Amino acid sequence: MAPSTAPKRITVPEIRARKGREPIVVLTCYHAHTARLLDEHVDIMLVGDSLGMVMHGMETTLGVTLDLMILHANAVMRQAKKALVTVDLPFGTYEESPSVAFRNAVRVMQETGCTAVKLEGGTRMAETIHYLTQRGIPVMAHIGLTPQAVQVMGGFRTQGRSESEWPAIEADAQAVSDAGAFAVVMEGMAEPLASKITRQIPIPTIGIGASPDCDGQVLVMEDMLGLNPNPPRFVREYAHLGPEIETAVRAFAADVRARNFPGKENVYAMRTAAAVKKG
């Protein structure tokens, strides 16, 4: 039997072993066609609950449901062959108890085939992270600015800009590491604090609005591609697809109104009698 040519999927131990080594590349992904494009270039695809805002026009991530996450995760998994796929557990699906979190995480993994789940919270979620990881569910943690707690935080506020806030955030990082998380996203965090935490804990840190010293970086793909008209400060736009899409749509609309589209090359002619006979 010929050896399989299918790419080998990146594993949780491989990501954990990247601590302090080659930086880990992470992007959000919500669709099959973009998963195909990303797969060769990223280490982790994150099916984030940010899809509620990016794909569905919600003001926050709080309205995202488990069914919605599973729907998008299945689309991504149909094309992701190499990257490790992590799926967010949405608000209200894991906070009640470790057993509820376990049941919902199992459903996500069974119905999508993803490798890991992500949940928000530090010390308050350490027991749940431990419960999941001890039962075979890899967990990526998320601390700092946690969008699911935006109402408690009073908005999307950068964390750790006052040193008085540092001990609690450092405790969060240590707690999720001790609980068994294989990596931790650190979002919207003062740069010196993110750098310090990266040196302190043994698991990879994935920064988003944090520090270049983090073990990896993540961005929302649509932000990075210039589809968000008001991107956060921490975003670097590597393309400007928003204006390009609008230009293309404007040109299409003009061609349709002027009857310049479709052209002869875009329509189908009748088959000739000879072609029908051959046929």
VOGU-3710 file (C-alpha; in Angstrom, 3 decimals, decimal comma):
1> mapstapkri> 0,000/0,000/0,000  1,379/3,433/-0,957  2,088/5,762/1,957  -0,508/8,472/2,578  0,326/11,869/1,123  -2,163/13,659/3,402  -0,499/16,305/5,586  -0,044/15,447/9,245  -2,150/17,608/11,532  -0,259/19,661/14,115
11> tvpeirarkg> -0,802/18,275/17,608  -1,279/19,773/21,055  2,112/18,464/22,318  3,792/20,056/19,283  2,239/23,422/20,100  3,183/23,137/23,770  6,758/22,276/22,779  7,042/25,534/20,803  7,340/27,508/24,059  10,250/29,924/23,624
21> repivvltcy> 11,004/28,579/20,152  9,583/29,313/16,697  6,610/31,682/17,106  3,157/30,143/16,752  0,972/31,566/13,965  -2,754/31,755/14,714  -5,656/33,250/12,750  -9,383/33,089/13,242  -11,281/31,212/10,566  -15,010/30,737/10,048
31> hahtarllde> -15,427/29,397/6,495  -14,350/26,429/4,388  -12,843/28,472/1,539  -10,649/30,569/3,841  -9,638/27,449/5,797  -8,248/26,047/2,548  -6,226/29,222/1,995  -4,937/29,442/5,576  -4,092/25,798/6,146  -0,586/25,790/4,700
41> hvdimlvgds> 0,499/28,930/6,514  -0,844/28,869/10,073  -0,277/26,556/13,012  -3,672/27,041/14,642  -7,014/28,032/13,168  -9,253/29,487/15,847  -12,971/29,241/15,213  -13,610/32,152/17,562  -16,916/33,376/18,893  -15,871/36,685/17,323
51> lgmvmhgmet> -17,751/35,216/14,348  -20,879/36,620/15,980  -19,609/40,136/15,371  -17,619/39,516/12,183  -20,062/37,250/10,337  -23,429/37,992/11,897  -23,279/41,679/12,815  -23,727/41,244/16,565  -22,546/44,048/18,857  -20,776/41,593/21,194
61> tlgvtldlmi> -20,042/37,874/21,285  -22,691/37,217/23,946  -25,384/36,140/21,493  -23,336/33,346/19,940  -24,759/29,859/20,502  -23,160/26,433/20,604  -25,050/25,447/17,456  -23,604/28,448/15,615  -20,061/27,560/16,708  -20,525/23,964/15,561
71> lhanavmrqa> -21,917/25,088/12,201  -18,869/27,246/11,447  -16,400/24,752/12,931  -17,694/22,040/10,604  -17,157/24,337/7,630  -13,562/24,961/8,706  -12,842/21,293/9,401  -13,910/20,323/5,882  -10,826/22,109/4,502  -8,326/22,275/7,379
81> kkalvtvdlp> -5,962/19,340/6,944  -2,766/20,485/8,683  -3,520/23,245/11,165  -4,709/22,471/14,678  -8,322/23,661/14,901  -9,513/25,136/18,215  -13,142/26,106/18,780  -14,413/28,681/21,286  -16,980/27,611/23,844  -19,505/30,472/23,729
91> fgtyeespsv> -20,870/32,445/26,656  -23,111/30,417/28,948  -21,901/26,980/27,849  -19,157/26,359/30,413  -19,452/28,746/33,377  -22,177/26,867/35,276  -20,050/23,895/36,292  -17,160/21,724/35,101  -19,600/18,950/34,184  -21,687/21,284/31,993
101> afrnavrvmq> -18,491/22,523/30,342  -17,409/18,924/29,758  -20,716/17,968/28,162  -20,631/20,937/25,781  -16,940/20,521/24,942  -17,526/16,843/24,142  -20,380/17,802/21,835  -18,198/20,311/19,979  -15,371/17,816/19,533  -17,611/14,912/18,537
111> etgctavkle> -19,690/16,884/16,049  -16,818/18,781/14,408  -13,677/16,682/14,818  -11,726/19,685/16,136  -8,660/19,160/18,319  -9,271/21,580/21,192  -11,629/24,099/22,761  -10,981/27,581/24,117  -12,640/29,229/27,078  -12,271/32,585/28,793
121> ggtrmaetih> -11,259/33,235/32,390  -8,283/32,743/34,701  -8,440/31,662/38,325  -12,225/31,398/38,255  -12,057/28,838/35,438  -9,023/26,877/36,637  -11,144/24,108/38,169  -13,043/23,689/34,896  -9,853/23,640/32,811  -8,424/20,964/35,104
131> yltqrgipvm> -11,648/18,943/34,888  -11,627/19,029/31,087  -7,946/18,312/30,563  -8,035/15,392/32,990  -10,797/13,902/30,840  -9,014/14,175/27,513  -10,141/17,584/26,269  -7,297/19,935/25,302  -7,999/23,490/26,456  -6,632/26,803/25,276
141> ahigltpqav> -7,202/29,468/27,936  -7,937/33,172/27,405  -7,095/35,931/29,895  -6,717/39,706/29,972  -9,449/41,386/27,985  -12,093/38,662/27,821  -14,859/39,725/25,395  -17,490/37,506/27,002  -17,089/39,585/30,192  -17,396/42,899/28,356
151> qvmggfrtqg> -20,453/43,932/30,376  -18,612/43,387/33,674  -15,477/45,137/32,394  -17,483/48,117/31,158  -16,376/47,752/27,557  -13,368/46,533/25,613  -10,819/47,949/28,057  -7,088/47,207/27,935  -5,968/45,284/31,001  -2,870/45,814/33,154
161> rsesewpaie> -2,137/49,443/32,337  -1,842/50,090/36,059  0,671/47,961/37,977  -1,919/47,493/40,715  -3,786/45,223/38,258  -0,782/43,018/37,564  -0,950/40,528/40,476  -4,485/39,382/39,608  -3,652/38,928/35,924  -0,404/37,120/36,716
171> adaqavsdag> -2,394/34,854/39,045  -4,824/34,138/36,192  -1,966/33,120/33,909  -0,390/30,856/36,503  -3,747/29,302/37,375  -4,627/28,273/33,815  -1,128/26,936/33,276  -1,251/24,887/36,486  -4,730/23,627/35,549  -3,430/22,038/32,349
181> afavvmegma> -4,153/24,492/29,530  -1,776/23,827/26,626  -1,611/27,542/25,661  -3,166/30,844/26,693  -4,435/33,750/24,613  -3,581/37,092/26,223  -5,756/39,840/24,784  -5,710/43,610/25,232  -2,925/43,589/27,802  -0,243/46,148/28,643
191> eplaskitrq> 2,937/45,138/26,815  5,314/44,903/29,817  2,883/42,679/31,697  2,356/40,346/28,718  6,120/40,090/28,293  6,590/39,301/31,979  3,889/36,600/31,993  5,411/35,004/28,888  8,677/34,591/30,812  6,911/33,327/33,942
201> ipiptigiga> 4,693/30,490/32,739  5,737/27,254/31,022  3,000/27,158/28,377  2,925/29,191/25,147  1,326/32,624/25,273  -0,588/33,800/22,204  -0,789/37,570/22,028  -3,479/39,771/20,549  -2,846/43,360/21,506  -0,247/42,142/23,996
211> spdcdgqvlv> 3,508/41,844/23,330  5,910/40,811/20,553  7,589/38,684/23,235  4,599/36,327/23,307  5,207/32,813/21,984  2,716/33,385/19,193  0,307/35,924/17,744  -3,336/35,798/16,687  -5,506/38,225/14,747  -9,048/38,111/13,475
221> medmlglnpn> -8,543/37,277/9,812  -11,075/39,823/8,572  -9,307/42,582/10,538  -5,952/41,604/9,082  -7,390/41,622/5,556  -8,812/45,126/5,880  -12,492/44,182/6,000  -13,119/45,992/9,287  -13,616/49,744/8,739  -12,660/50,435/12,378
231> pprfvreyah> -9,982/47,914/13,369  -8,486/47,927/16,876  -5,108/49,602/17,370  -3,329/46,241/17,674  -4,303/45,181/14,137  -1,852/45,426/11,255  -3,689/45,346/7,928  -1,867/43,121/5,441  -4,435/43,801/2,714  -7,251/46,270/2,066
241> lgpeietavr> -9,947/43,995/0,718  -12,844/46,085/1,972  -12,302/48,956/-0,508  -11,327/46,452/-3,226  -14,569/44,517/-2,760  -16,600/47,722/-2,912  -14,798/48,760/-6,098  -15,517/45,380/-7,687  -19,191/45,488/-6,696  -19,530/49,022/-8,049
251> afaadvrarn> -18,037/47,897/-11,388  -20,360/44,869/-11,538  -23,413/47,000/-10,808  -22,405/49,474/-13,507  -21,927/46,684/-16,076  -25,315/45,161/-15,291  -27,098/48,523/-15,551  -25,324/49,282/-18,834  -26,083/45,774/-20,155  -22,348/45,121/-20,483
261> fpgkenvyam> -22,682/41,954/-18,401  -23,067/39,154/-19,228  -21,000/39,202/-22,412  -20,829/36,578/-25,138  -18,129/34,760/-23,193  -20,466/34,390/-20,191  -23,481/32,764/-21,901  -24,178/29,381/-23,487  -24,945/28,920/-27,182  -27,320/26,318/-28,588
271> rtaaavkkg> -25,719/23,027/-29,523  -25,457/22,405/-33,265  -27,174/19,428/-34,854  -23,770/17,823/-35,446  -22,803/18,248/-31,836  -26,128/16,770/-30,700  -25,539/13,726/-32,964  -22,042/13,218/-31,540  -23,278/13,544/-28,197
//
